[in-house]
Amino acid sequence: MIILDPQADCPAGQVADDQIVAAYDDQAQIMMLAQRVDVLTYEFENVDAKTIEAAENIHGFLKDEGATDCSRPIVGETISC
């Protein structure tokens, strides 16, 4: 498991096989992560949608057509993922 986190001493980094220390919006580092893994996931609703679309060129995403796309929140709407 490889993670990307801006904090070098983050909890997930202590159990991951490797860590890329970078900001969550660092598209170049996210693309490097995508190239190094077989499956790419993300858990934050504030991930830049353009970055996710670019990563789709490396890895397709399995999407539930009925699921809310939390990377594109609607202003004024509370979204819980």
PyMOL Python script that loads the backbone (N, CA, C, O; Angstrom):
from pymol import cmd

cmd.read_pdbstr("""\
ATOM      1  N   MET A   1       0.844  -1.163   0.000  1.00  0.00           N
ATOM      2  CA  MET A   1       0.000   0.000   0.000  1.00  0.00           C
ATOM      3  C   MET A   1       0.893   1.231   0.000  1.00  0.00           C
ATOM      4  O   MET A   1       1.843   1.330   0.776  1.00  0.00           O
ATOM      5  N   ILE A   2       0.571   2.154  -0.876  1.00  0.00           N
ATOM      6  CA  ILE A   2       1.282   3.433  -0.965  1.00  0.00           C
ATOM      7  C   ILE A   2       0.266   4.527  -0.696  1.00  0.00           C
ATOM      8  O   ILE A   2      -0.836   4.502  -1.244  1.00  0.00           O
ATOM      9  N   ILE A   3       0.623   5.470   0.130  1.00  0.00           N
ATOM     10  CA  ILE A   3      -0.288   6.573   0.424  1.00  0.00           C
ATOM     11  C   ILE A   3       0.342   7.895   0.004  1.00  0.00           C
ATOM     12  O   ILE A   3       1.552   7.995  -0.195  1.00  0.00           O
ATOM     13  N   LEU A   4      -0.514   8.904  -0.123  1.00  0.00           N
ATOM     14  CA  LEU A   4      -0.069  10.276  -0.358  1.00  0.00           C
ATOM     15  C   LEU A   4      -0.647  11.117   0.772  1.00  0.00           C
ATOM     16  O   LEU A   4      -1.855  11.110   1.006  1.00  0.00           O
ATOM     17  N   ASP A   5       0.215  11.832   1.463  1.00  0.00           N
ATOM     18  CA  ASP A   5      -0.220  12.683   2.574  1.00  0.00           C
ATOM     19  C   ASP A   5       0.798  13.802   2.721  1.00  0.00           C
ATOM     20  O   ASP A   5       1.994  13.575   2.537  1.00  0.00           O
ATOM     21  N   PRO A   6       0.343  15.005   3.049  1.00  0.00           N
ATOM     22  CA  PRO A   6       1.285  16.115   3.195  1.00  0.00           C
ATOM     23  C   PRO A   6       2.134  16.038   4.462  1.00  0.00           C
ATOM     24  O   PRO A   6       3.139  16.742   4.565  1.00  0.00           O
ATOM     25  N   GLN A   7       1.757  15.204   5.425  1.00  0.00           N
ATOM     26  CA  GLN A   7       2.511  15.092   6.669  1.00  0.00           C
ATOM     27  C   GLN A   7       3.366  13.828   6.649  1.00  0.00           C
ATOM     28  O   GLN A   7       2.849  12.722   6.493  1.00  0.00           O
ATOM     29  N   ALA A   8       4.649  13.996   6.805  1.00  0.00           N
ATOM     30  CA  ALA A   8       5.568  12.862   6.770  1.00  0.00           C
ATOM     31  C   ALA A   8       5.311  11.873   7.911  1.00  0.00           C
ATOM     32  O   ALA A   8       5.572  10.678   7.768  1.00  0.00           O
ATOM     33  N   ASP A   9       4.811  12.358   9.022  1.00  0.00           N
ATOM     34  CA  ASP A   9       4.595  11.499  10.189  1.00  0.00           C
ATOM     35  C   ASP A   9       3.119  11.152  10.394  1.00  0.00           C
ATOM     36  O   ASP A   9       2.692  10.916  11.524  1.00  0.00           O
ATOM     37  N   CYS A  10       2.344  11.121   9.321  1.00  0.00           N
ATOM     38  CA  CYS A  10       0.919  10.830   9.450  1.00  0.00           C
ATOM     39  C   CYS A  10       0.708   9.385   9.891  1.00  0.00           C
ATOM     40  O   CYS A  10       1.568   8.543   9.631  1.00  0.00           O
ATOM     41  N   PRO A  11      -0.405   9.071  10.548  1.00  0.00           N
ATOM     42  CA  PRO A  11      -0.654   7.709  11.021  1.00  0.00           C
ATOM     43  C   PRO A  11      -0.622   6.653   9.910  1.00  0.00           C
ATOM     44  O   PRO A  11      -0.041   5.584  10.101  1.00  0.00           O
ATOM     45  N   ALA A  12      -1.223   6.928   8.778  1.00  0.00           N
ATOM     46  CA  ALA A  12      -1.246   5.944   7.688  1.00  0.00           C
ATOM     47  C   ALA A  12       0.151   5.667   7.159  1.00  0.00           C
ATOM     48  O   ALA A  12       0.447   4.547   6.741  1.00  0.00           O
ATOM     49  N   GLY A  13       1.004   6.667   7.172  1.00  0.00           N
ATOM     50  CA  GLY A  13       2.371   6.497   6.708  1.00  0.00           C
ATOM     51  C   GLY A  13       3.170   5.521   7.559  1.00  0.00           C
ATOM     52  O   GLY A  13       4.144   4.932   7.089  1.00  0.00           O
ATOM     53  N   GLN A  14       2.760   5.352   8.801  1.00  0.00           N
ATOM     54  CA  GLN A  14       3.469   4.452   9.699  1.00  0.00           C
ATOM     55  C   GLN A  14       3.169   2.984   9.404  1.00  0.00           C
ATOM     56  O   GLN A  14       3.928   2.108   9.819  1.00  0.00           O
ATOM     57  N   VAL A  15       2.075   2.703   8.695  1.00  0.00           N
ATOM     58  CA  VAL A  15       1.722   1.320   8.373  1.00  0.00           C
ATOM     59  C   VAL A  15       1.782   1.034   6.871  1.00  0.00           C
ATOM     60  O   VAL A  15       1.675  -0.122   6.461  1.00  0.00           O
ATOM     61  N   ALA A  16       1.948   2.059   6.056  1.00  0.00           N
ATOM     62  CA  ALA A  16       2.014   1.892   4.601  1.00  0.00           C
ATOM     63  C   ALA A  16       3.371   1.328   4.185  1.00  0.00           C
ATOM     64  O   ALA A  16       4.358   1.457   4.909  1.00  0.00           O
ATOM     65  N   ASP A  17       3.404   0.699   3.007  1.00  0.00           N
ATOM     66  CA  ASP A  17       4.666   0.220   2.452  1.00  0.00           C
ATOM     67  C   ASP A  17       5.541   1.381   1.982  1.00  0.00           C
ATOM     68  O   ASP A  17       6.769   1.318   2.041  1.00  0.00           O
ATOM     69  N   ASP A  18       4.881   2.441   1.516  1.00  0.00           N
ATOM     70  CA  ASP A  18       5.603   3.623   1.048  1.00  0.00           C
ATOM     71  C   ASP A  18       4.668   4.820   1.162  1.00  0.00           C
ATOM     72  O   ASP A  18       3.448   4.663   1.212  1.00  0.00           O
ATOM     73  N   GLN A  19       5.241   6.001   1.203  1.00  0.00           N
ATOM     74  CA  GLN A  19       4.452   7.227   1.299  1.00  0.00           C
ATOM     75  C   GLN A  19       5.040   8.281   0.378  1.00  0.00           C
ATOM     76  O   GLN A  19       6.255   8.464   0.313  1.00  0.00           O
ATOM     77  N   ILE A  20       4.176   8.958  -0.320  1.00  0.00           N
ATOM     78  CA  ILE A  20       4.553  10.139  -1.088  1.00  0.00           C
ATOM     79  C   ILE A  20       4.129  11.337  -0.248  1.00  0.00           C
ATOM     80  O   ILE A  20       2.943  11.519   0.026  1.00  0.00           O
ATOM     81  N   VAL A  21       5.091  12.149   0.158  1.00  0.00           N
ATOM     82  CA  VAL A  21       4.784  13.330   0.957  1.00  0.00           C
ATOM     83  C   VAL A  21       4.531  14.474  -0.016  1.00  0.00           C
ATOM     84  O   VAL A  21       5.450  15.015  -0.630  1.00  0.00           O
ATOM     85  N   ALA A  22       3.251  14.822  -0.133  1.00  0.00           N
ATOM     86  CA  ALA A  22       2.847  15.883  -1.065  1.00  0.00           C
ATOM     87  C   ALA A  22       1.460  16.374  -0.686  1.00  0.00           C
ATOM     88  O   ALA A  22       0.705  15.685   0.000  1.00  0.00           O
ATOM     89  N   ALA A  23       1.142  17.567  -1.141  1.00  0.00           N
ATOM     90  CA  ALA A  23      -0.188  18.126  -0.908  1.00  0.00           C
ATOM     91  C   ALA A  23      -1.233  17.319  -1.665  1.00  0.00           C
ATOM     92  O   ALA A  23      -0.936  16.711  -2.693  1.00  0.00           O
ATOM     93  N   TYR A  24      -2.443  17.318  -1.157  1.00  0.00           N
ATOM     94  CA  TYR A  24      -3.531  16.572  -1.788  1.00  0.00           C
ATOM     95  C   TYR A  24      -3.885  17.109  -3.170  1.00  0.00           C
ATOM     96  O   TYR A  24      -4.522  16.413  -3.961  1.00  0.00           O
ATOM     97  N   ASP A  25      -3.480  18.334  -3.466  1.00  0.00           N
ATOM     98  CA  ASP A  25      -3.783  18.905  -4.784  1.00  0.00           C
ATOM     99  C   ASP A  25      -2.553  18.941  -5.703  1.00  0.00           C
ATOM    100  O   ASP A  25      -2.554  19.635  -6.719  1.00  0.00           O
ATOM    101  N   ASP A  26      -1.515  18.196  -5.344  1.00  0.00           N
ATOM    102  CA  ASP A  26      -0.296  18.137  -6.154  1.00  0.00           C
ATOM    103  C   ASP A  26      -0.505  17.116  -7.274  1.00  0.00           C
ATOM    104  O   ASP A  26      -0.247  15.926  -7.095  1.00  0.00           O
ATOM    105  N   GLN A  27      -0.968  17.587  -8.415  1.00  0.00           N
ATOM    106  CA  GLN A  27      -1.356  16.700  -9.511  1.00  0.00           C
ATOM    107  C   GLN A  27      -0.186  15.828  -9.978  1.00  0.00           C
ATOM    108  O   GLN A  27      -0.390  14.652 -10.280  1.00  0.00           O
ATOM    109  N   ALA A  28       1.011  16.363 -10.044  1.00  0.00           N
ATOM    110  CA  ALA A  28       2.164  15.579 -10.504  1.00  0.00           C
ATOM    111  C   ALA A  28       2.425  14.390  -9.575  1.00  0.00           C
ATOM    112  O   ALA A  28       2.709  13.287 -10.042  1.00  0.00           O
ATOM    113  N   GLN A  29       2.329  14.613  -8.277  1.00  0.00           N
ATOM    114  CA  GLN A  29       2.565  13.537  -7.320  1.00  0.00           C
ATOM    115  C   GLN A  29       1.421  12.521  -7.317  1.00  0.00           C
ATOM    116  O   GLN A  29       1.652  11.326  -7.128  1.00  0.00           O
ATOM    117  N   ILE A  30       0.200  12.988  -7.525  1.00  0.00           N
ATOM    118  CA  ILE A  30      -0.933  12.068  -7.614  1.00  0.00           C
ATOM    119  C   ILE A  30      -0.798  11.193  -8.863  1.00  0.00           C
ATOM    120  O   ILE A  30      -1.128  10.008  -8.828  1.00  0.00           O
ATOM    121  N   MET A  31      -0.317  11.769  -9.955  1.00  0.00           N
ATOM    122  CA  MET A  31      -0.093  10.980 -11.167  1.00  0.00           C
ATOM    123  C   MET A  31       1.021   9.945 -10.934  1.00  0.00           C
ATOM    124  O   MET A  31       0.937   8.822 -11.431  1.00  0.00           O
ATOM    125  N   MET A  32       2.065  10.325 -10.176  1.00  0.00           N
ATOM    126  CA  MET A  32       3.126   9.375  -9.855  1.00  0.00           C
ATOM    127  C   MET A  32       2.548   8.231  -9.013  1.00  0.00           C
ATOM    128  O   MET A  32       2.865   7.065  -9.246  1.00  0.00           O
ATOM    129  N   LEU A  33       1.710   8.565  -8.046  1.00  0.00           N
ATOM    130  CA  LEU A  33       1.064   7.539  -7.230  1.00  0.00           C
ATOM    131  C   LEU A  33       0.237   6.607  -8.111  1.00  0.00           C
ATOM    132  O   LEU A  33       0.323   5.386  -7.974  1.00  0.00           O
ATOM    133  N   ALA A  34      -0.549   7.163  -8.996  1.00  0.00           N
ATOM    134  CA  ALA A  34      -1.407   6.360  -9.877  1.00  0.00           C
ATOM    135  C   ALA A  34      -0.592   5.396 -10.729  1.00  0.00           C
ATOM    136  O   ALA A  34      -1.034   4.279 -10.999  1.00  0.00           O
ATOM    137  N   GLN A  35       0.586   5.816 -11.150  1.00  0.00           N
ATOM    138  CA  GLN A  35       1.437   4.957 -11.979  1.00  0.00           C
ATOM    139  C   GLN A  35       2.073   3.824 -11.184  1.00  0.00           C
ATOM    140  O   GLN A  35       2.500   2.827 -11.765  1.00  0.00           O
ATOM    141  N   ARG A  36       2.141   3.963  -9.880  1.00  0.00           N
ATOM    142  CA  ARG A  36       2.819   2.965  -9.037  1.00  0.00           C
ATOM    143  C   ARG A  36       1.885   1.920  -8.447  1.00  0.00           C
ATOM    144  O   ARG A  36       2.353   0.944  -7.861  1.00  0.00           O
ATOM    145  N   VAL A  37       0.586   2.099  -8.585  1.00  0.00           N
ATOM    146  CA  VAL A  37      -0.361   1.195  -7.928  1.00  0.00           C
ATOM    147  C   VAL A  37      -1.268   0.506  -8.941  1.00  0.00           C
ATOM    148  O   VAL A  37      -1.414   0.955 -10.078  1.00  0.00           O
ATOM    149  N   ASP A  38      -1.874  -0.595  -8.502  1.00  0.00           N
ATOM    150  CA  ASP A  38      -2.854  -1.301  -9.328  1.00  0.00           C
ATOM    151  C   ASP A  38      -4.252  -0.749  -9.125  1.00  0.00           C
ATOM    152  O   ASP A  38      -5.070  -0.767 -10.044  1.00  0.00           O
ATOM    153  N   VAL A  39      -4.530  -0.259  -7.924  1.00  0.00           N
ATOM    154  CA  VAL A  39      -5.842   0.298  -7.585  1.00  0.00           C
ATOM    155  C   VAL A  39      -5.611   1.643  -6.925  1.00  0.00           C
ATOM    156  O   VAL A  39      -4.783   1.766  -6.022  1.00  0.00           O
ATOM    157  N   LEU A  40      -6.338   2.646  -7.375  1.00  0.00           N
ATOM    158  CA  LEU A  40      -6.208   3.998  -6.824  1.00  0.00           C
ATOM    159  C   LEU A  40      -7.540   4.393  -6.197  1.00  0.00           C
ATOM    160  O   LEU A  40      -8.580   4.365  -6.854  1.00  0.00           O
ATOM    161  N   THR A  41      -7.497   4.759  -4.922  1.00  0.00           N
ATOM    162  CA  THR A  41      -8.702   5.211  -4.232  1.00  0.00           C
ATOM    163  C   THR A  41      -8.418   6.555  -3.574  1.00  0.00           C
ATOM    164  O   THR A  41      -7.265   6.939  -3.378  1.00  0.00           O
ATOM    165  N   TYR A  42      -9.488   7.256  -3.239  1.00  0.00           N
ATOM    166  CA  TYR A  42      -9.343   8.493  -2.467  1.00  0.00           C
ATOM    167  C   TYR A  42     -10.525   8.608  -1.541  1.00  0.00           C
ATOM    168  O   TYR A  42     -11.596   8.068  -1.817  1.00  0.00           O
ATOM    169  N   GLU A  43     -10.335   9.313  -0.440  1.00  0.00           N
ATOM    170  CA  GLU A  43     -11.382   9.380   0.563  1.00  0.00           C
ATOM    171  C   GLU A  43     -11.860  10.792   0.878  1.00  0.00           C
ATOM    172  O   GLU A  43     -12.779  10.963   1.679  1.00  0.00           O
ATOM    173  N   PHE A  44     -11.266  11.784   0.277  1.00  0.00           N
ATOM    174  CA  PHE A  44     -11.630  13.147   0.610  1.00  0.00           C
ATOM    175  C   PHE A  44     -12.576  13.733  -0.419  1.00  0.00           C
ATOM    176  O   PHE A  44     -12.387  13.557  -1.623  1.00  0.00           O
ATOM    177  N   GLU A  45     -13.594  14.429   0.059  1.00  0.00           N
ATOM    178  CA  GLU A  45     -14.551  15.049  -0.855  1.00  0.00           C
ATOM    179  C   GLU A  45     -13.990  16.298  -1.512  1.00  0.00           C
ATOM    180  O   GLU A  45     -14.595  16.822  -2.448  1.00  0.00           O
ATOM    181  N   ASN A  46     -12.849  16.786  -1.044  1.00  0.00           N
ATOM    182  CA  ASN A  46     -12.291  18.009  -1.629  1.00  0.00           C
ATOM    183  C   ASN A  46     -11.130  17.729  -2.576  1.00  0.00           C
ATOM    184  O   ASN A  46     -10.312  18.612  -2.835  1.00  0.00           O
ATOM    185  N   VAL A  47     -11.054  16.502  -3.094  1.00  0.00           N
ATOM    186  CA  VAL A  47     -10.043  16.191  -4.095  1.00  0.00           C
ATOM    187  C   VAL A  47     -10.432  16.895  -5.389  1.00  0.00           C
ATOM    188  O   VAL A  47     -11.594  16.871  -5.794  1.00  0.00           O
ATOM    189  N   ASP A  48      -9.464  17.515  -6.024  1.00  0.00           N
ATOM    190  CA  ASP A  48      -9.719  18.252  -7.250  1.00  0.00           C
ATOM    191  C   ASP A  48     -10.252  17.323  -8.343  1.00  0.00           C
ATOM    192  O   ASP A  48      -9.601  16.337  -8.690  1.00  0.00           O
ATOM    193  N   ALA A  49     -11.414  17.628  -8.877  1.00  0.00           N
ATOM    194  CA  ALA A  49     -12.060  16.778  -9.876  1.00  0.00           C
ATOM    195  C   ALA A  49     -11.197  16.625 -11.133  1.00  0.00           C
ATOM    196  O   ALA A  49     -11.179  15.551 -11.735  1.00  0.00           O
ATOM    197  N   LYS A  50     -10.488  17.674 -11.534  1.00  0.00           N
ATOM    198  CA  LYS A  50      -9.633  17.577 -12.726  1.00  0.00           C
ATOM    199  C   LYS A  50      -8.477  16.604 -12.505  1.00  0.00           C
ATOM    200  O   LYS A  50      -8.060  15.908 -13.431  1.00  0.00           O
ATOM    201  N   THR A  51      -7.969  16.557 -11.293  1.00  0.00           N
ATOM    202  CA  THR A  51      -6.908  15.608 -10.983  1.00  0.00           C
ATOM    203  C   THR A  51      -7.434  14.181 -11.060  1.00  0.00           C
ATOM    204  O   THR A  51      -6.762  13.297 -11.592  1.00  0.00           O
ATOM    205  N   ILE A  52      -8.624  13.954 -10.535  1.00  0.00           N
ATOM    206  CA  ILE A  52      -9.223  12.617 -10.594  1.00  0.00           C
ATOM    207  C   ILE A  52      -9.479  12.220 -12.045  1.00  0.00           C
ATOM    208  O   ILE A  52      -9.241  11.074 -12.426  1.00  0.00           O
ATOM    209  N   GLU A  53      -9.954  13.145 -12.841  1.00  0.00           N
ATOM    210  CA  GLU A  53     -10.188  12.849 -14.261  1.00  0.00           C
ATOM    211  C   GLU A  53      -8.870  12.493 -14.960  1.00  0.00           C
ATOM    212  O   GLU A  53      -8.841  11.597 -15.804  1.00  0.00           O
ATOM    213  N   ALA A  54      -7.791  13.183 -14.617  1.00  0.00           N
ATOM    214  CA  ALA A  54      -6.495  12.869 -15.214  1.00  0.00           C
ATOM    215  C   ALA A  54      -6.020  11.485 -14.773  1.00  0.00           C
ATOM    216  O   ALA A  54      -5.442  10.746 -15.569  1.00  0.00           O
ATOM    217  N   ALA A  55      -6.258  11.136 -13.517  1.00  0.00           N
ATOM    218  CA  ALA A  55      -5.858   9.817 -13.021  1.00  0.00           C
ATOM    219  C   ALA A  55      -6.666   8.709 -13.684  1.00  0.00           C
ATOM    220  O   ALA A  55      -6.189   7.579 -13.786  1.00  0.00           O
ATOM    221  N   GLU A  56      -7.878   9.012 -14.135  1.00  0.00           N
ATOM    222  CA  GLU A  56      -8.686   8.016 -14.835  1.00  0.00           C
ATOM    223  C   GLU A  56      -8.003   7.548 -16.118  1.00  0.00           C
ATOM    224  O   GLU A  56      -8.265   6.439 -16.584  1.00  0.00           O
ATOM    225  N   ASN A  57      -7.140   8.367 -16.689  1.00  0.00           N
ATOM    226  CA  ASN A  57      -6.402   7.961 -17.887  1.00  0.00           C
ATOM    227  C   ASN A  57      -5.393   6.859 -17.571  1.00  0.00           C
ATOM    228  O   ASN A  57      -4.994   6.109 -18.462  1.00  0.00           O
ATOM    229  N   ILE A  58      -4.984   6.761 -16.318  1.00  0.00           N
ATOM    230  CA  ILE A  58      -4.052   5.724 -15.887  1.00  0.00           C
ATOM    231  C   ILE A  58      -4.824   4.523 -15.343  1.00  0.00           C
ATOM    232  O   ILE A  58      -4.517   3.377 -15.672  1.00  0.00           O
ATOM    233  N   HIS A  59      -5.819   4.794 -14.515  1.00  0.00           N
ATOM    234  CA  HIS A  59      -6.655   3.754 -13.918  1.00  0.00           C
ATOM    235  C   HIS A  59      -8.107   4.140 -14.118  1.00  0.00           C
ATOM    236  O   HIS A  59      -8.505   5.260 -13.800  1.00  0.00           O
ATOM    237  N   GLY A  60      -8.889   3.229 -14.637  1.00  0.00           N
ATOM    238  CA  GLY A  60     -10.324   3.474 -14.685  1.00  0.00           C
ATOM    239  C   GLY A  60     -10.883   3.380 -13.282  1.00  0.00           C
ATOM    240  O   GLY A  60     -10.295   2.717 -12.427  1.00  0.00           O
ATOM    241  N   PHE A  61     -11.995   4.023 -13.030  1.00  0.00           N
ATOM    242  CA  PHE A  61     -12.631   3.956 -11.726  1.00  0.00           C
ATOM    243  C   PHE A  61     -13.922   3.171 -11.858  1.00  0.00           C
ATOM    244  O   PHE A  61     -14.689   3.361 -12.802  1.00  0.00           O
ATOM    245  N   LEU A  62     -14.147   2.291 -10.906  1.00  0.00           N
ATOM    246  CA  LEU A  62     -15.436   1.623 -10.833  1.00  0.00           C
ATOM    247  C   LEU A  62     -16.378   2.590 -10.141  1.00  0.00           C
ATOM    248  O   LEU A  62     -16.117   3.030  -9.022  1.00  0.00           O
ATOM    249  N   LYS A  63     -17.461   2.916 -10.803  1.00  0.00           N
ATOM    250  CA  LYS A  63     -18.381   3.896 -10.240  1.00  0.00           C
ATOM    251  C   LYS A  63     -19.758   3.280 -10.098  1.00  0.00           C
ATOM    252  O   LYS A  63     -20.235   2.568 -10.981  1.00  0.00           O
ATOM    253  N   ASP A  64     -20.378   3.565  -8.980  1.00  0.00           N
ATOM    254  CA  ASP A  64     -21.769   3.201  -8.779  1.00  0.00           C
ATOM    255  C   ASP A  64     -22.580   4.347  -9.358  1.00  0.00           C
ATOM    256  O   ASP A  64     -22.539   5.465  -8.845  1.00  0.00           O
ATOM    257  N   GLU A  65     -23.308   4.071 -10.414  1.00  0.00           N
ATOM    258  CA  GLU A  65     -24.038   5.145 -11.095  1.00  0.00           C
ATOM    259  C   GLU A  65     -25.015   5.870 -10.170  1.00  0.00           C
ATOM    260  O   GLU A  65     -25.371   7.019 -10.432  1.00  0.00           O
ATOM    261  N   GLY A  66     -25.453   5.217  -9.094  1.00  0.00           N
ATOM    262  CA  GLY A  66     -26.375   5.855  -8.162  1.00  0.00           C
ATOM    263  C   GLY A  66     -25.684   6.599  -7.037  1.00  0.00           C
ATOM    264  O   GLY A  66     -26.338   7.260  -6.232  1.00  0.00           O
ATOM    265  N   ALA A  67     -24.357   6.494  -6.977  1.00  0.00           N
ATOM    266  CA  ALA A  67     -23.618   7.123  -5.885  1.00  0.00           C
ATOM    267  C   ALA A  67     -23.397   8.602  -6.152  1.00  0.00           C
ATOM    268  O   ALA A  67     -23.336   9.035  -7.302  1.00  0.00           O
ATOM    269  N   THR A  68     -23.280   9.362  -5.092  1.00  0.00           N
ATOM    270  CA  THR A  68     -22.981  10.787  -5.197  1.00  0.00           C
ATOM    271  C   THR A  68     -21.499  10.965  -5.498  1.00  0.00           C
ATOM    272  O   THR A  68     -20.653  10.354  -4.846  1.00  0.00           O
ATOM    273  N   ASP A  69     -21.186  11.790  -6.474  1.00  0.00           N
ATOM    274  CA  ASP A  69     -19.791  12.105  -6.771  1.00  0.00           C
ATOM    275  C   ASP A  69     -19.356  13.193  -5.799  1.00  0.00           C
ATOM    276  O   ASP A  69     -19.639  14.372  -6.011  1.00  0.00           O
ATOM    277  N   CYS A  70     -18.679  12.799  -4.748  1.00  0.00           N
ATOM    278  CA  CYS A  70     -18.313  13.738  -3.685  1.00  0.00           C
ATOM    279  C   CYS A  70     -17.128  14.619  -4.037  1.00  0.00           C
ATOM    280  O   CYS A  70     -16.768  15.502  -3.258  1.00  0.00           O
ATOM    281  N   SER A  71     -16.511  14.399  -5.199  1.00  0.00           N
ATOM    282  CA  SER A  71     -15.418  15.283  -5.588  1.00  0.00           C
ATOM    283  C   SER A  71     -15.958  16.563  -6.215  1.00  0.00           C
ATOM    284  O   SER A  71     -15.198  17.488  -6.502  1.00  0.00           O
ATOM    285  N   ARG A  72     -17.264  16.613  -6.426  1.00  0.00           N
ATOM    286  CA  ARG A  72     -17.902  17.798  -7.013  1.00  0.00           C
ATOM    287  C   ARG A  72     -19.115  18.210  -6.171  1.00  0.00           C
ATOM    288  O   ARG A  72     -20.252  18.123  -6.637  1.00  0.00           O
ATOM    289  N   PRO A  73     -18.874  18.657  -4.936  1.00  0.00           N
ATOM    290  CA  PRO A  73     -20.014  19.025  -4.096  1.00  0.00           C
ATOM    291  C   PRO A  73     -20.782  20.213  -4.656  1.00  0.00           C
ATOM    292  O   PRO A  73     -20.213  21.092  -5.303  1.00  0.00           O
ATOM    293  N   ILE A  74     -22.050  20.223  -4.401  1.00  0.00           N
ATOM    294  CA  ILE A  74     -22.931  21.317  -4.816  1.00  0.00           C
ATOM    295  C   ILE A  74     -22.916  22.360  -3.709  1.00  0.00           C
ATOM    296  O   ILE A  74     -23.111  22.033  -2.539  1.00  0.00           O
ATOM    297  N   VAL A  75     -22.688  23.602  -4.074  1.00  0.00           N
ATOM    298  CA  VAL A  75     -22.617  24.689  -3.098  1.00  0.00           C
ATOM    299  C   VAL A  75     -23.933  24.757  -2.332  1.00  0.00           C
ATOM    300  O   VAL A  75     -25.013  24.753  -2.922  1.00  0.00           O
ATOM    301  N   GLY A  76     -23.823  24.819  -1.017  1.00  0.00           N
ATOM    302  CA  GLY A  76     -25.014  24.922  -0.178  1.00  0.00           C
ATOM    303  C   GLY A  76     -25.617  23.586   0.198  1.00  0.00           C
ATOM    304  O   GLY A  76     -26.577  23.545   0.968  1.00  0.00           O
ATOM    305  N   GLU A  77     -25.088  22.501  -0.316  1.00  0.00           N
ATOM    306  CA  GLU A  77     -25.625  21.173  -0.019  1.00  0.00           C
ATOM    307  C   GLU A  77     -24.640  20.454   0.897  1.00  0.00           C
ATOM    308  O   GLU A  77     -23.433  20.479   0.653  1.00  0.00           O
ATOM    309  N   THR A  78     -25.137  19.827   1.929  1.00  0.00           N
ATOM    310  CA  THR A  78     -24.300  19.038   2.811  1.00  0.00           C
ATOM    311  C   THR A  78     -24.214  17.637   2.229  1.00  0.00           C
ATOM    312  O   THR A  78     -25.232  16.996   1.967  1.00  0.00           O
ATOM    313  N   ILE A  79     -22.991  17.171   2.030  1.00  0.00           N
ATOM    314  CA  ILE A  79     -22.769  15.858   1.451  1.00  0.00           C
ATOM    315  C   ILE A  79     -22.013  15.002   2.463  1.00  0.00           C
ATOM    316  O   ILE A  79     -20.999  15.431   3.012  1.00  0.00           O
ATOM    317  N   SER A  80     -22.498  13.826   2.698  1.00  0.00           N
ATOM    318  CA  SER A  80     -21.832  12.896   3.590  1.00  0.00           C
ATOM    319  C   SER A  80     -21.473  11.649   2.792  1.00  0.00           C
ATOM    320  O   SER A  80     -22.350  10.967   2.262  1.00  0.00           O
ATOM    321  N   CYS A  81     -20.194  11.360   2.712  1.00  0.00           N
ATOM    322  CA  CYS A  81     -19.728  10.173   1.982  1.00  0.00           C
ATOM    323  C   CYS A  81     -19.159   9.161   2.939  1.00  0.00           C
ATOM    324  O   CYS A  81     -18.715   8.094   2.517  1.00  0.00           O
TER     325      CYS A  81
END
""", "prot")
cmd.dss("prot")
cmd.show_as("cartoon", "prot")
cmd.util.cbc("prot")
cmd.orient("prot")
